[in-house]
Amino acid sequence: MPRALINLDPAAALADVNRRTFGAFVEHLGRCVYTGLHEPAHPAATPEGFRRDVADLVRELGVTTVRYPGGNFVSGYRWEDGIGPAASRPRRLDLAWHSTEPNEFGLDEFMAWARMADVEPILAVNLGTRGLQEALDLLEYCNVAAGTALSDRRRANGAADPYRVKMWCLGNEMDGPWQIGGMTAHEYGRLAARTARAMRMIDPSLELVACGSSSSAMPTFGRWEREVLAQAYDDVDFVSAHAYYQMHDADLASFAASPVDMDYFIDSVVATCDHVGAALKSRKRIMVSFDEWNVWYTDRAESKPPAGDDWPVAPRLLEDRYCLADAMVVGGLLICLLRHSDRVRSACLAQLVNAIAPIMTEPGGPAWRQTTFHPFALTARWAKGRVLRGSIRSDQCETARFGGVDSVDAVATLDAETRQLALFLTNRSVAEAAEVEVGLAAWPGARVVEAVQISGDPSWTASALDQTWVAPRPLGDQALDGTTLKLRLPPVSWAMARLAL
């Protein structure tokens, strides 16, 4: 039986928990928008056509930011197509996902939906088929109060007040050969720097994200970040990171250890950013926006776009049905993101509805929670205050991909305002329960408020008819012995314990 010892010290605080860590992503991909967010004929639709049941689940999920409108989609998108009277908007080919975009839902609809769902919008600009001028036009439409052609056009379209969007992504995955208008690091770095400088002439307070690598497996990984930042370091605030994980060849052990790759990805990007900063003699620190991350089974039929003359509207694409093991990995990836809160200052689960998403819908029917919904919702709800740099000594388990890894991974947050400690844990062992001891010497008199787990058959998936079997249930194998919290975590499990101090 694997064993782990975790010691927590309030003096070893790493960083504040950033609420932007719990962001999500909406792209015009499959049914994410149409019959996901937007379905005017649905019984639960608002007058604007938004699904109330989906918005309710978004709030329950605890999402704080939403990145829009892509993703690969943005690199061919003309944002002007999605404003003004819906009846006069053009239909366009979406080359990214071989679909037809009807433009019934566009920028103004998204901003209205974001207000309803109480999320901060993050917008991406098209640097694939378009460029600097179009980015400036979009910024003027969104953020200038009045008195210009585009700000007045927004007002005429029904939005009297400016949107004041603070965070902007300068393109998407421009390192990828699949990207419409993809380019070299040198080409992209120059374009990103010029676009950033021009956008700041309108609003110097913008927070700008340069495209980093699309995965740590890209042949240009590391070199891409170095070359882009060599040109754009002084002009941007973040560099993006994207990563998707899946189980290969029934190798559950390696899949459960996926956060090891995310650790490597973040550490490598941070080291590259700091190297460029040192070479430029800059005191500025570039942060990481992990604005696409999730479990995604790219080799399944669900991920194959249409082909040939078939250009459907909102086809069923990327509709992975997540199992309990997927939920455990999502919970582990959140642990990793929190552990890097000093440099990861924004993150977006990709995506929000239907396409590789924690929320699923049926047209005209119900909205329901996938297995991955639960660890995200609980972490977003209870990870508050400061992230603690706890020390973990864990027995190892062997994996084919990563070698020996800690069986137990964990992170803790301390909320000084409510005097609560939240501990999030995973047991990566596929066959054995793990015995965990948590040292709480700094908090004599602490008591357990709640302890829950997600565990059971790793292959179980939720459905519209049964979404509750994998809902978090009490973690019975736990006890507080003086200043030591003892937990027993089932194999391939995620758990959370909250303590009042």
Secondary structure as GFF3:
##gff-version 3
##sequence-region A 1 501
A	DSSP	beta_strand	3	7	.	.	.	ID=ss1
A	DSSP	beta_strand	13	16	.	.	.	ID=ss2
A	DSSP	three_ten_helix	19	22	.	.	.	ID=ss3
A	DSSP	beta_strand	23	25	.	.	.	ID=ss4
A	DSSP	alpha_helix	52	61	.	.	.	ID=ss5
A	DSSP	beta_strand	65	68	.	.	.	ID=ss6
A	DSSP	three_ten_helix	72	76	.	.	.	ID=ss7
A	DSSP	three_ten_helix	79	82	.	.	.	ID=ss8
A	DSSP	three_ten_helix	86	88	.	.	.	ID=ss9
A	DSSP	beta_strand	92	94	.	.	.	ID=ss10
A	DSSP	beta_strand	99	101	.	.	.	ID=ss11
A	DSSP	alpha_helix	107	117	.	.	.	ID=ss12
A	DSSP	beta_strand	120	125	.	.	.	ID=ss13
A	DSSP	alpha_helix	132	143	.	.	.	ID=ss14
A	DSSP	alpha_helix	149	156	.	.	.	ID=ss15
A	DSSP	beta_strand	167	170	.	.	.	ID=ss16
A	DSSP	alpha_helix	185	202	.	.	.	ID=ss17
A	DSSP	beta_strand	207	210	.	.	.	ID=ss18
A	DSSP	alpha_helix	223	232	.	.	.	ID=ss19
A	DSSP	three_ten_helix	233	235	.	.	.	ID=ss20
A	DSSP	beta_strand	238	245	.	.	.	ID=ss21
A	DSSP	alpha_helix	252	256	.	.	.	ID=ss22
A	DSSP	alpha_helix	259	279	.	.	.	ID=ss23
A	DSSP	beta_strand	287	295	.	.	.	ID=ss24
A	DSSP	three_ten_helix	301	303	.	.	.	ID=ss25
A	DSSP	alpha_helix	324	339	.	.	.	ID=ss26
A	DSSP	beta_strand	344	350	.	.	.	ID=ss27
A	DSSP	beta_strand	359	361	.	.	.	ID=ss28
A	DSSP	beta_strand	367	369	.	.	.	ID=ss29
A	DSSP	alpha_helix	373	382	.	.	.	ID=ss30
A	DSSP	beta_strand	386	388	.	.	.	ID=ss31
A	DSSP	beta_strand	391	394	.	.	.	ID=ss32
A	DSSP	beta_strand	396	399	.	.	.	ID=ss33
A	DSSP	beta_strand	403	406	.	.	.	ID=ss34
A	DSSP	beta_strand	408	415	.	.	.	ID=ss35
A	DSSP	beta_strand	420	427	.	.	.	ID=ss36
A	DSSP	beta_strand	434	439	.	.	.	ID=ss37
A	DSSP	beta_strand	447	454	.	.	.	ID=ss38
A	DSSP	beta_strand	473	474	.	.	.	ID=ss39
A	DSSP	beta_strand	478	481	.	.	.	ID=ss40
A	DSSP	beta_strand	484	489	.	.	.	ID=ss41
A	DSSP	beta_strand	493	500	.	.	.	ID=ss42
###
